[in-house]
Amino acid sequence: MTLPAFNAYLNGRYAPLDTLTISPMDRGFLFGDGVYEMIPVYNRRAFRLDEHLDRLDANLAAIGLANPHSRKEWHKIIAELVDEEVFEDQQIYLQVTRGPAWPRNHAFPAQATPSVFLFADELPAPAREQVENGVSAITIPDLRWQRCNIKAISLLANVLAKQAAVEAGVAEAILIRDGGLSEGAASNIFIVKDGILRAPPPSTQMLTGITYDVVIELAQANGIAVQLEAVSETELRAADEVWLTSSSKEVLAIVELDGQAIGTGRPGPLFARMFQYYQDFKTGVMRAGKDFA
């Protein structure tokens, strides 16, 4: 496979992605021993960068790995990477692993030299057809570990869930654990019932995204009732509306679940409102280089 020549950063070096290499003994490669962030960029301005870096700090602490850069250094690395890319809207992938170590051993090495890797790619808007018509999803059992709030690079369970969605010809797989909604394979999930927007609260069973926070903030700012509480599988299937949210998908309506229509089988009225709120927020806040309205 030929890699695109996107700009990238690896351990102090900026270079085209297809020219960079890592050690085969890197613990990220061998064990999935690392964490990552995906940072949206609008008009060459990283959105809520400090919130992403706060989460990076928390995730590094959770796996016992010292942050290899100061906040000022992270800002500089990301700004230079953004400036070098041709796209106005970008997504920055940032990954920190525990680095190479010998011999191979599950336990942490006595001396860890983290590997820091970032690259920039285009951030396209969701397809108009998906916005207007909604998307379909399936449900599958959530068989992941108990620390899903850590944004770990060991994503095999999510990969398998996403592949199940692809093979079913749908946009997302929604994960169900002990009879309750967790999240999507690569998204957070909201439901609407009787005009109330509901979602599972942050917990170790899910990874809440920055977009999850934005949707809740926009709902509260515009008079939409919000309840953060457990959502059962039964409530999910009986919802008037179901949404998925992520940095790349923004907000999309799920109109069919496991072959059965959600609500009317079309994007609902509350989705239409939220989609417009989000677009206005993107124009007036994200593209203006601000973090909050």
C-alpha positions as CSV (number, residue, x, y, z in Angstrom):
1,M,0.0,0.0,0.0
2,T,1.3,3.5,-0.9
3,L,0.8,6.0,1.9
4,P,-0.3,9.5,1.1
5,A,2.3,12.2,1.4
6,F,0.5,14.0,4.1
7,N,2.7,16.0,6.5
8,A,3.6,14.2,9.7
9,Y,5.6,14.5,12.9
10,L,7.6,11.7,14.6
11,N,9.9,12.3,17.6
12,G,11.0,15.8,16.6
13,R,11.0,15.4,12.9
14,Y,8.5,16.9,10.4
15,A,8.4,14.9,7.2
16,P,6.0,13.3,4.7
17,L,4.1,10.5,6.3
18,D,5.4,8.0,3.7
19,T,9.0,8.6,4.7
20,L,8.7,8.0,8.5
21,T,9.4,4.7,10.2
22,I,9.3,3.4,13.8
23,S,11.1,0.6,15.6
24,P,9.5,-2.9,15.4
25,M,10.1,-3.0,19.1
26,D,7.9,0.0,19.8
27,R,5.4,-1.0,22.5
28,G,2.6,0.7,20.6
29,F,3.2,-1.8,17.8
30,L,3.8,-4.8,20.0
31,F,1.2,-4.2,22.8
32,G,-1.0,-1.3,21.8
33,D,0.7,0.4,24.7
34,G,-0.3,4.0,24.1
35,V,-3.0,6.6,23.8
36,Y,-4.2,9.0,21.1
37,E,-6.3,12.0,20.3
38,M,-8.1,13.2,17.2
39,I,-8.3,17.0,17.0
40,P,-10.5,18.8,14.5
41,V,-9.2,21.9,12.8
42,Y,-11.4,24.5,11.2
43,N,-9.9,27.3,9.1
44,R,-6.5,26.2,10.4
45,R,-7.5,26.6,14.0
46,A,-7.5,23.6,16.3
47,F,-10.9,23.3,18.1
48,R,-10.7,23.1,21.9
49,L,-7.1,22.1,21.7
50,D,-6.5,22.5,25.5
51,E,-9.5,20.2,26.2
52,H,-8.0,17.6,24.0
53,L,-4.6,18.1,25.7
54,D,-6.2,17.9,29.1
55,R,-7.7,14.5,28.1
56,L,-4.3,13.4,26.8
57,D,-2.8,14.3,30.2
58,A,-5.5,12.3,31.9
59,N,-5.0,9.3,29.6
60,L,-1.2,9.3,29.9
61,A,-1.6,9.4,33.7
62,A,-4.0,6.5,33.5
63,I,-1.5,4.3,31.8
64,G,1.5,5.5,34.0
65,L,3.3,7.4,31.2
66,A,4.8,10.8,31.7
67,N,3.7,13.4,29.2
68,P,6.7,13.9,26.9
69,H,5.9,17.5,26.1
70,S,4.8,20.7,27.8
71,R,1.6,22.4,26.9
72,K,3.5,25.1,25.0
73,E,5.5,22.4,23.1
74,W,2.3,20.6,22.1
75,H,0.8,23.9,20.8
76,K,3.9,24.6,18.7
77,I,4.1,21.0,17.2
78,I,0.4,21.1,16.2
79,A,0.5,24.7,14.9
80,E,3.5,23.8,12.7
81,L,1.8,20.7,11.4
82,V,-1.4,22.5,10.6
83,D,0.5,25.3,8.8
84,E,2.3,22.8,6.5
85,E,-0.9,21.1,5.3
86,V,-2.9,22.3,2.3
87,F,-6.4,21.7,3.8
88,E,-8.2,24.5,5.6
89,D,-10.2,22.0,7.6
90,Q,-8.1,19.2,9.1
91,Q,-8.1,16.3,11.6
92,I,-4.9,15.9,13.6
93,Y,-4.1,12.4,14.7
94,L,-1.9,12.5,17.8
95,Q,-0.4,9.3,19.4
96,V,2.0,8.7,22.3
97,T,3.3,5.2,23.0
98,R,5.7,3.9,25.6
99,G,8.3,3.7,22.9
100,P,10.7,0.9,21.9
101,A,12.0,-1.5,24.6
102,W,14.1,-4.6,24.7
103,P,13.6,-7.4,25.6
104,R,9.9,-7.8,24.8
105,N,8.1,-7.9,28.2
106,H,4.6,-7.1,29.2
107,A,5.8,-5.1,32.2
108,F,6.9,-1.5,31.7
109,P,10.6,-1.0,30.8
110,A,12.7,0.6,33.5
111,Q,13.6,3.4,31.1
112,A,10.8,4.5,28.8
113,T,11.4,6.8,25.9
114,P,7.9,7.6,24.5
115,S,7.3,7.7,20.7
116,V,5.3,10.8,19.6
117,F,3.5,10.6,16.3
118,L,1.1,13.1,14.6
119,F,-0.2,13.6,11.1
120,A,-2.7,15.9,9.5
121,D,-5.4,14.8,7.1
122,E,-8.4,16.5,5.5
123,L,-11.6,16.8,7.6
124,P,-14.5,16.5,5.1
125,A,-18.1,17.5,6.1
126,P,-20.6,14.6,6.4
127,A,-22.2,13.7,3.1
128,R,-25.4,15.7,2.4
129,E,-27.3,12.4,1.7
130,Q,-26.5,11.1,5.1
131,V,-27.7,14.3,6.7
132,E,-30.9,14.5,4.8
133,N,-31.8,10.8,4.8
134,G,-30.1,9.5,8.0
135,V,-28.1,6.4,8.4
136,S,-28.6,2.8,9.5
137,A,-26.9,0.9,12.4
138,I,-26.8,-2.5,14.0
139,T,-26.4,-3.5,17.6
140,I,-23.7,-5.9,18.9
141,P,-22.6,-7.0,22.3
142,D,-20.0,-4.7,24.0
143,L,-17.2,-7.2,24.8
144,R,-14.5,-4.6,25.5
145,W,-12.5,-4.2,28.7
146,Q,-13.6,-2.1,31.7
147,R,-11.5,1.0,31.0
148,C,-13.2,2.3,27.9
149,N,-12.8,5.9,29.1
150,I,-9.1,5.6,28.3
151,K,-8.5,6.7,24.7
152,A,-6.1,3.8,24.1
153,I,-4.7,2.8,20.7
154,S,-5.5,-0.9,21.4
155,L,-8.8,-0.6,19.5
156,L,-9.2,-4.2,18.2
157,A,-12.7,-4.6,19.7
158,N,-13.8,-1.3,18.1
159,V,-12.3,-2.4,14.8
160,L,-14.2,-5.7,14.9
161,A,-17.4,-3.8,15.7
162,K,-16.9,-1.3,12.9
163,Q,-16.2,-4.2,10.5
164,A,-19.4,-5.9,11.5
165,A,-21.2,-2.6,10.5
166,V,-19.4,-2.5,7.2
167,E,-20.3,-6.1,6.4
168,A,-23.9,-5.4,7.3
169,G,-23.9,-2.4,5.0
170,V,-24.6,0.2,7.7
171,A,-22.9,3.2,9.1
172,E,-22.3,2.2,12.7
173,A,-22.4,-0.6,15.2
174,I,-24.0,0.4,18.6
175,L,-22.5,-1.5,21.6
176,I,-24.8,-3.0,24.2
177,R,-23.5,-4.1,27.6
178,D,-25.6,-5.8,30.3
179,G,-28.8,-4.6,28.6
180,G,-27.7,-1.0,28.3
181,L,-26.4,1.4,25.7
182,S,-22.7,2.0,25.8
183,E,-21.7,4.0,22.6
184,G,-21.0,3.4,19.0
185,A,-17.9,1.7,17.6
186,A,-16.5,5.1,16.7
187,S,-19.1,7.5,18.0
188,N,-21.3,8.5,21.0
189,I,-25.0,7.8,20.8
190,F,-27.9,10.0,21.9
191,I,-31.6,9.2,21.9
192,V,-34.7,11.4,21.9
193,K,-37.9,10.4,23.7
194,D,-40.9,12.8,24.2
195,G,-38.7,15.8,23.4
196,I,-36.0,14.9,25.9
197,L,-32.4,14.4,24.7
198,R,-30.8,11.5,26.6
199,A,-27.4,9.9,26.7
200,P,-25.4,7.6,29.0
201,P,-23.3,9.8,31.4
202,P,-19.5,9.6,31.3
203,S,-18.2,6.4,32.9
204,T,-15.5,3.8,32.5
205,Q,-17.8,2.0,30.1
206,M,-17.5,4.6,27.3
207,L,-15.3,7.3,25.8
208,T,-17.1,10.6,25.8
209,G,-16.0,12.8,22.9
210,I,-15.6,16.6,22.6
211,T,-18.5,16.5,20.2
212,Y,-20.6,14.8,22.9
213,D,-19.9,17.8,25.1
214,V,-20.7,20.3,22.3
215,V,-24.1,18.6,21.6
216,I,-25.0,18.7,25.3
217,E,-24.0,22.4,25.5
218,L,-26.0,23.4,22.4
219,A,-29.0,21.5,23.7
220,Q,-28.9,23.2,27.0
221,A,-28.3,26.7,25.5
222,N,-31.3,26.2,23.2
223,G,-33.9,25.0,25.7
224,I,-33.7,21.3,24.9
225,A,-34.1,19.2,28.0
226,V,-31.1,16.9,28.6
227,Q,-30.9,13.8,30.8
228,L,-27.6,12.1,31.3
229,E,-28.5,8.7,32.7
230,A,-28.4,5.0,31.7
231,V,-30.2,4.1,28.5
232,S,-31.5,0.6,28.3
233,E,-31.6,-1.4,25.0
234,T,-35.3,-1.3,25.2
235,E,-35.4,2.5,25.4
236,L,-32.9,2.7,22.5
237,R,-35.2,0.6,20.3
238,A,-38.3,2.6,21.4
239,A,-36.7,6.0,20.9
240,D,-38.4,8.7,18.8
241,E,-34.9,9.6,17.4
242,V,-31.4,8.2,17.7
243,W,-28.3,10.2,16.8
244,L,-24.6,9.4,16.5
245,T,-22.0,12.1,17.2
246,S,-18.2,12.4,16.5
247,S,-15.7,15.0,15.3
248,S,-15.8,13.6,11.8
249,K,-19.5,12.8,11.5
250,E,-20.6,15.8,13.6
251,V,-24.3,14.9,14.2
252,L,-26.2,12.3,12.2
253,A,-29.6,10.7,12.6
254,I,-29.8,6.9,12.8
255,V,-33.2,6.1,11.2
256,E,-32.9,2.3,11.1
257,L,-31.6,-0.1,13.8
258,D,-31.2,-3.8,13.1
259,G,-33.5,-3.4,10.1
260,Q,-36.3,-1.8,12.1
261,A,-37.2,1.9,11.7
262,I,-36.5,4.4,14.4
263,G,-39.5,6.7,14.9
264,T,-40.8,7.6,11.4
265,G,-37.8,6.2,9.7
266,R,-36.6,9.7,8.8
267,P,-34.4,12.2,10.6
268,G,-36.6,13.8,13.3
269,P,-37.5,17.4,14.2
270,L,-35.1,17.6,17.1
271,F,-32.3,16.4,14.9
272,A,-33.1,19.1,12.4
273,R,-32.8,21.7,15.1
274,M,-29.6,20.3,16.5
275,F,-28.0,19.9,13.1
276,Q,-28.6,23.6,12.4
277,Y,-27.4,24.6,15.9
278,Y,-24.2,22.6,15.2
279,Q,-23.7,24.2,11.8
280,D,-24.2,27.7,13.3
281,F,-21.7,26.8,16.1
282,K,-19.2,25.6,13.5
283,T,-19.5,28.8,11.5
284,G,-19.6,31.3,14.4
285,V,-17.3,29.6,16.9
286,M,-15.1,26.8,15.4
287,R,-14.3,28.6,12.2
288,A,-13.8,31.9,14.1
289,G,-11.0,30.3,16.1
290,K,-13.0,30.2,19.4
291,D,-13.7,27.3,21.7
292,F,-17.0,28.5,23.2
293,A,-19.9,30.7,22.1
